Amino acid sequence: MHVLQWIATKAENAEEAVRNVEQHLESQMSGNDAPSTWYDWFVVGGGRWNTEEGDDFSEAYKSGKTNMIVSSENIEEFEATVSRAIDNRLAEFNDYRTRWEKSNVNINAKFDSYDGIMQYDFDLFSLKKMIDMLQGEWDYNAYFWDMDNWSTNPEHMTKDRLNVGGVWYLVPVDFHF
């Protein structure tokens, strides 16, 4: 599956922003003496979401092609993109909540039956995903990641942008998981 995430980073220019995001994401993947992560490959620049109607789909994956958003160039689009990412996250949360409510799982019975051995059922999956989101876990449901502050919360980026200054970039990344 694929998901579009907006990765926020502060940089001197667009090339540095793309390089920072790419290096950060590669460092998170297993095989680099780092723990594995929720994605198995990615395309910085937006990948499949980096095309216009009628474009050749292969154009989206060409190196250097990106539809990033720069805070100093269009703050309205920048803030609207972050807001849409949060709205998408909330929609995912509400979907998990609906599934959890419909599941009628007796959580206390699950706790009582736990014998120290992992269970291979998905009864608690929607509950787990809601907890992950409440705790700010960065995964395929986040839609936004402030890589400079290691947070799914845009508040840190916004405070820095308003109080410290500098240019922030929202770099679109097509993640496969």
Short mmCIF file of the C-alpha atoms (twelve columns), coordinates in Angstrom:
data_MODEL
# 
_entry.id   MODEL 
# 
loop_
_atom_site.group_PDB 
_atom_site.id 
_atom_site.type_symbol 
_atom_site.label_atom_id 
_atom_site.label_alt_id 
_atom_site.label_comp_id 
_atom_site.label_asym_id 
_atom_site.label_seq_id 
_atom_site.Cartn_x 
_atom_site.Cartn_y 
_atom_site.Cartn_z 
_atom_site.pdbx_PDB_model_num 
ATOM 1   C CA . MET A 1   0.000   0.000   0.000   1 
ATOM 2   C CA . HIS A 2   0.984   3.614   -0.509  1 
ATOM 3   C CA . VAL A 3   0.382   6.735   1.536   1 
ATOM 4   C CA . LEU A 4   1.339   10.372  1.031   1 
ATOM 5   C CA . GLN A 5   2.989   12.010  4.020   1 
ATOM 6   C CA . TRP A 6   4.128   15.613  4.333   1 
ATOM 7   C CA . ILE A 7   7.546   15.761  5.998   1 
ATOM 8   C CA . ALA A 8   8.418   19.119  7.558   1 
ATOM 9   C CA . THR A 9   11.986  20.309  7.770   1 
ATOM 10  C CA . LYS A 10  13.756  23.621  8.199   1 
ATOM 11  C CA . ALA A 11  16.378  24.253  5.534   1 
ATOM 12  C CA . GLU A 12  18.313  26.940  3.692   1 
ATOM 13  C CA . ASN A 13  16.964  25.891  0.285   1 
ATOM 14  C CA . ALA A 14  14.870  23.288  -1.515  1 
ATOM 15  C CA . GLU A 15  17.816  21.035  -2.347  1 
ATOM 16  C CA . GLU A 16  18.861  20.889  1.302   1 
ATOM 17  C CA . ALA A 17  15.281  20.122  2.350   1 
ATOM 18  C CA . VAL A 18  15.024  17.186  -0.069  1 
ATOM 19  C CA . ARG A 19  18.465  15.893  0.925   1 
ATOM 20  C CA . ASN A 20  17.651  16.161  4.651   1 
ATOM 21  C CA . VAL A 21  14.373  14.281  4.259   1 
ATOM 22  C CA . GLU A 22  15.924  11.558  2.117   1 
ATOM 23  C CA . GLN A 23  18.837  11.034  4.522   1 
ATOM 24  C CA . HIS A 24  16.544  11.043  7.550   1 
ATOM 25  C CA . LEU A 25  14.193  8.457   6.068   1 
ATOM 26  C CA . GLU A 26  16.998  6.213   4.834   1 
ATOM 27  C CA . SER A 27  18.609  6.287   8.282   1 
ATOM 28  C CA . GLN A 28  15.394  4.901   9.793   1 
ATOM 29  C CA . MET A 29  15.341  1.819   7.593   1 
ATOM 30  C CA . SER A 30  16.791  -1.475  8.768   1 
ATOM 31  C CA . GLY A 31  20.145  -2.455  7.372   1 
ATOM 32  C CA . ASN A 32  21.661  0.861   8.457   1 
ATOM 33  C CA . ASP A 33  22.338  -0.206  12.037  1 
ATOM 34  C CA . ALA A 34  18.969  1.335   12.894  1 
ATOM 35  C CA . PRO A 35  15.679  -0.281  13.834  1 
ATOM 36  C CA . SER A 36  13.315  -1.068  11.014  1 
ATOM 37  C CA . THR A 37  10.392  1.227   10.437  1 
ATOM 38  C CA . TRP A 38  6.815   1.073   9.198   1 
ATOM 39  C CA . TYR A 39  7.727   1.639   5.512   1 
ATOM 40  C CA . ASP A 40  9.816   -0.497  3.208   1 
ATOM 41  C CA . TRP A 41  10.535  2.089   0.501   1 
ATOM 42  C CA . PHE A 42  9.690   5.690   -0.318  1 
ATOM 43  C CA . VAL A 43  9.908   8.350   -3.025  1 
ATOM 44  C CA . VAL A 44  10.830  11.848  -1.869  1 
ATOM 45  C CA . GLY A 45  8.927   14.395  -3.925  1 
ATOM 46  C CA . GLY A 46  5.501   12.832  -3.786  1 
ATOM 47  C CA . GLY A 47  5.818   9.938   -6.215  1 
ATOM 48  C CA . ARG A 48  2.386   8.926   -7.479  1 
ATOM 49  C CA . TRP A 49  0.935   12.120  -5.952  1 
ATOM 50  C CA . ASN A 50  3.295   14.271  -7.993  1 
ATOM 51  C CA . THR A 51  1.412   14.253  -11.285 1 
ATOM 52  C CA . GLU A 52  -1.081  16.497  -13.003 1 
ATOM 53  C CA . GLU A 53  -4.055  15.166  -14.933 1 
ATOM 54  C CA . GLY A 54  -2.824  13.724  -18.218 1 
ATOM 55  C CA . ASP A 55  0.815   13.419  -17.057 1 
ATOM 56  C CA . ASP A 56  2.788   10.292  -17.811 1 
ATOM 57  C CA . PHE A 57  2.744   8.367   -14.507 1 
ATOM 58  C CA . SER A 58  6.466   7.572   -14.814 1 
ATOM 59  C CA . GLU A 59  7.233   11.308  -14.681 1 
ATOM 60  C CA . ALA A 60  6.209   11.335  -11.013 1 
ATOM 61  C CA . TYR A 61  9.126   9.115   -10.055 1 
ATOM 62  C CA . LYS A 62  11.900  11.068  -11.772 1 
ATOM 63  C CA . SER A 63  14.645  12.265  -9.476  1 
ATOM 64  C CA . GLY A 64  14.360  15.887  -8.454  1 
ATOM 65  C CA . LYS A 65  10.684  16.303  -9.348  1 
ATOM 66  C CA . THR A 66  8.762   17.516  -6.313  1 
ATOM 67  C CA . ASN A 67  5.717   19.549  -5.423  1 
ATOM 68  C CA . MET A 68  7.007   20.706  -2.032  1 
ATOM 69  C CA . ILE A 69  5.467   23.662  -0.249  1 
ATOM 70  C CA . VAL A 70  7.673   26.409  1.181   1 
ATOM 71  C CA . SER A 71  6.472   28.442  4.162   1 
ATOM 72  C CA . SER A 72  8.033   31.685  2.914   1 
ATOM 73  C CA . GLU A 73  6.439   31.388  -0.537  1 
ATOM 74  C CA . ASN A 74  2.836   30.522  0.322   1 
ATOM 75  C CA . ILE A 75  2.000   30.415  4.010   1 
ATOM 76  C CA . GLU A 76  -1.716  29.864  3.333   1 
ATOM 77  C CA . GLU A 77  -1.059  26.727  1.276   1 
ATOM 78  C CA . PHE A 78  1.553   25.610  3.824   1 
ATOM 79  C CA . GLU A 79  -0.880  25.863  6.749   1 
ATOM 80  C CA . ALA A 80  -3.775  24.391  4.731   1 
ATOM 81  C CA . THR A 81  -1.633  21.370  3.807   1 
ATOM 82  C CA . VAL A 82  -0.767  20.741  7.447   1 
ATOM 83  C CA . SER A 83  -4.444  21.127  8.382   1 
ATOM 84  C CA . ARG A 84  -5.496  18.626  5.678   1 
ATOM 85  C CA . ALA A 85  -2.916  16.151  6.975   1 
ATOM 86  C CA . ILE A 86  -4.325  16.467  10.485  1 
ATOM 87  C CA . ASP A 87  -7.889  16.128  9.120   1 
ATOM 88  C CA . ASN A 88  -6.850  12.941  7.292   1 
ATOM 89  C CA . ARG A 89  -5.324  11.603  10.506  1 
ATOM 90  C CA . LEU A 90  -8.510  12.377  12.417  1 
ATOM 91  C CA . ALA A 91  -10.581 10.575  9.758   1 
ATOM 92  C CA . GLU A 92  -8.369  7.490   10.215  1 
ATOM 93  C CA . PHE A 93  -8.791  7.751   13.979  1 
ATOM 94  C CA . ASN A 94  -12.576 7.968   13.668  1 
ATOM 95  C CA . ASP A 95  -12.609 4.944   11.358  1 
ATOM 96  C CA . TYR A 96  -10.633 2.915   13.919  1 
ATOM 97  C CA . ARG A 97  -12.963 4.149   16.642  1 
ATOM 98  C CA . THR A 98  -16.036 3.030   14.713  1 
ATOM 99  C CA . ARG A 99  -14.466 -0.378  14.114  1 
ATOM 100 C CA . TRP A 100 -13.547 -0.697  17.789  1 
ATOM 101 C CA . GLU A 101 -17.032 0.226   18.934  1 
ATOM 102 C CA . LYS A 102 -18.579 -2.298  16.521  1 
ATOM 103 C CA . SER A 103 -16.182 -5.071  17.570  1 
ATOM 104 C CA . ASN A 104 -17.775 -5.538  20.998  1 
ATOM 105 C CA . VAL A 105 -14.484 -6.883  22.327  1 
ATOM 106 C CA . ASN A 106 -14.517 -7.389  26.072  1 
ATOM 107 C CA . ILE A 107 -11.182 -5.766  26.934  1 
ATOM 108 C CA . ASN A 108 -11.229 -7.040  30.515  1 
ATOM 109 C CA . ALA A 109 -11.722 -10.611 29.285  1 
ATOM 110 C CA . LYS A 110 -8.715  -10.111 27.000  1 
ATOM 111 C CA . PHE A 111 -6.645  -8.916  29.950  1 
ATOM 112 C CA . ASP A 112 -7.853  -11.760 32.144  1 
ATOM 113 C CA . SER A 113 -7.049  -14.403 29.531  1 
ATOM 114 C CA . TYR A 114 -3.526  -13.140 28.853  1 
ATOM 115 C CA . ASP A 115 -1.044  -15.845 29.814  1 
ATOM 116 C CA . GLY A 116 2.181   -14.122 28.819  1 
ATOM 117 C CA . ILE A 117 2.073   -15.499 25.275  1 
ATOM 118 C CA . MET A 118 1.311   -13.290 22.279  1 
ATOM 119 C CA . GLN A 119 -2.044  -13.885 20.626  1 
ATOM 120 C CA . TYR A 120 -2.243  -13.866 16.832  1 
ATOM 121 C CA . ASP A 121 -5.669  -12.304 16.502  1 
ATOM 122 C CA . PHE A 122 -6.576  -8.800  15.395  1 
ATOM 123 C CA . ASP A 123 -9.241  -8.136  18.009  1 
ATOM 124 C CA . LEU A 124 -7.282  -5.242  19.521  1 
ATOM 125 C CA . PHE A 125 -5.830  -3.767  16.312  1 
ATOM 126 C CA . SER A 126 -8.192  -0.787  16.050  1 
ATOM 127 C CA . LEU A 127 -7.691  -0.015  19.749  1 
ATOM 128 C CA . LYS A 128 -3.910  -0.212  19.313  1 
ATOM 129 C CA . LYS A 129 -3.997  2.152   16.330  1 
ATOM 130 C CA . MET A 130 -6.105  4.679   18.254  1 
ATOM 131 C CA . ILE A 131 -3.637  4.549   21.144  1 
ATOM 132 C CA . ASP A 132 -0.720  4.945   18.705  1 
ATOM 133 C CA . MET A 133 -2.358  8.050   17.267  1 
ATOM 134 C CA . LEU A 134 -3.171  9.500   20.685  1 
ATOM 135 C CA . GLN A 135 0.479   8.978   21.671  1 
ATOM 136 C CA . GLY A 136 1.821   10.634  18.497  1 
ATOM 137 C CA . GLU A 137 3.263   7.469   16.934  1 
ATOM 138 C CA . TRP A 138 4.572   8.198   13.440  1 
ATOM 139 C CA . ASP A 139 3.231   5.610   11.037  1 
ATOM 140 C CA . TYR A 140 1.091   5.355   7.916   1 
ATOM 141 C CA . ASN A 141 -1.813  7.091   9.671   1 
ATOM 142 C CA . ALA A 142 0.076   10.260  10.600  1 
ATOM 143 C CA . TYR A 143 0.093   12.098  7.222   1 
ATOM 144 C CA . PHE A 144 2.454   14.696  8.753   1 
ATOM 145 C CA . TRP A 145 5.891   14.310  10.345  1 
ATOM 146 C CA . ASP A 146 8.044   17.117  11.710  1 
ATOM 147 C CA . MET A 147 11.377  15.398  11.271  1 
ATOM 148 C CA . ASP A 148 13.347  18.199  12.920  1 
ATOM 149 C CA . ASN A 149 11.405  17.792  16.172  1 
ATOM 150 C CA . TRP A 150 10.603  14.079  15.736  1 
ATOM 151 C CA . SER A 151 6.908   14.743  16.159  1 
ATOM 152 C CA . THR A 152 3.542   14.246  14.496  1 
ATOM 153 C CA . ASN A 153 2.438   17.414  16.293  1 
ATOM 154 C CA . PRO A 154 2.835   20.513  14.061  1 
ATOM 155 C CA . GLU A 155 2.885   22.764  17.123  1 
ATOM 156 C CA . HIS A 156 6.690   22.615  17.487  1 
ATOM 157 C CA . MET A 157 7.278   23.564  13.843  1 
ATOM 158 C CA . THR A 158 4.726   26.370  14.053  1 
ATOM 159 C CA . LYS A 159 6.277   27.814  17.225  1 
ATOM 160 C CA . ASP A 160 9.726   27.712  15.624  1 
ATOM 161 C CA . ARG A 161 8.453   29.282  12.411  1 
ATOM 162 C CA . LEU A 162 6.721   32.120  14.278  1 
ATOM 163 C CA . ASN A 163 9.246   32.718  17.087  1 
ATOM 164 C CA . VAL A 164 12.611  31.874  15.543  1 
ATOM 165 C CA . GLY A 165 12.045  32.335  11.842  1 
ATOM 166 C CA . GLY A 166 13.703  30.649  8.942   1 
ATOM 167 C CA . VAL A 167 12.171  28.727  6.102   1 
ATOM 168 C CA . TRP A 168 10.245  25.501  6.608   1 
ATOM 169 C CA . TYR A 169 9.551   23.050  3.809   1 
ATOM 170 C CA . LEU A 170 6.763   20.496  3.512   1 
ATOM 171 C CA . VAL A 171 8.292   17.747  1.407   1 
ATOM 172 C CA . PRO A 172 5.786   15.220  0.042   1 
ATOM 173 C CA . VAL A 173 6.859   11.597  0.323   1 
ATOM 174 C CA . ASP A 174 5.172   8.589   -1.256  1 
ATOM 175 C CA . PHE A 175 5.640   5.762   1.243   1 
ATOM 176 C CA . HIS A 176 5.122   2.088   0.506   1 
ATOM 177 C CA . PHE A 177 4.275   -0.189  3.423   1 
# 
